[in-house]
Amino acid sequence: TLFYLARTCEDLGDLEAAYNFYKERVVLTGWHEEDFIVRYRLAETIKKLVFHKKNPHYNWSEALEYYLEAYRMRPHRAEPLVAIA
């Protein structure tokens, strides 16, 4: 439920709420594919907050760490590496 709530907030443009819900979900364990995508979506949300919203409370190094976590979980998925590049 947290994942879908975060995703809805992200799609509606409420990135700070999405960030908070993703952060709650990321500490939980569940289906391994969802665990991967939560880290990836959290990194994407942080990236949007840093580069598009110019929000000083967030930083690229946090996004990078979540991208790398996602990649380590599912090294056959290229999305995190593409996003970093």
N, C-alpha and C positions, 0 to 999 in steps of 0.2 A: 504494500500500500504506500509506503514512503517513497518508493521509486516512482510510482505513477503520479503521486502528488508533486514530487519534484519536477518530473517531466512536464506536467501540466503547467506549473508555474513558469518553467523555462519557456515553453511554447507561447505563453501569454506575455512574456517579456518581463516578468517579475524575477529577475536573476538573483537578487539577494535572498528571496524566499526559497528559490530553487537551490541555491547554495546551501542554505541551512538544512533543508530536507535531505539533500544528497549527503551532507556531512553526517546526519543522523543515520542514514541507511548504510553508509560505507563501513561503519563499525560492526554491522550485523553480518552474519553469514547466511547464505541462502543458496539458491541455484547458482552454480558456478558461472554460467553465462551472464546472469544478472549481476553477479558480483563484479565481473569484468566491465560490463557496460556502465555500471554506476560510477566506477573510477574514471572511465573515459568521459562520460557526460559531465561529471564534476569538473574534470580538467577543462572541458569545453566551456563550461559555465564560467569558471575562473578566468579563462582566456578572454571571454567576452567582457567580463567585468574590468579586466585590466586594460585591454586594448580598445574596446569600443565605448565603454562607459567612462573610461579614465578614472576609475575609482581607486583612490590611494590606499584603501584598506585591504586590497588584494594584491598578490604579486605573482609574476610569471614562474618563479621557482616552485611555488606550491602547485601550480598547474603542471609543470614539468614532472614533479614527483608523482602525481596521480597518473599522468600518461605512462610513465615508466612502470609503475605498479601494474597498470592494466596490461602493458606489454609482457611483463614477467608472468602474469597469470595466463595469458593466451598468446604465446609467441607466434602462432600461426595467423593471428589477426594483425593486419597492417595498419589499421586506422590510427593507433597511437603514434606510430613512427611517421606517418604521413602528416599528422597534425603538428608534430614537433618540427618537421622539416619546413 
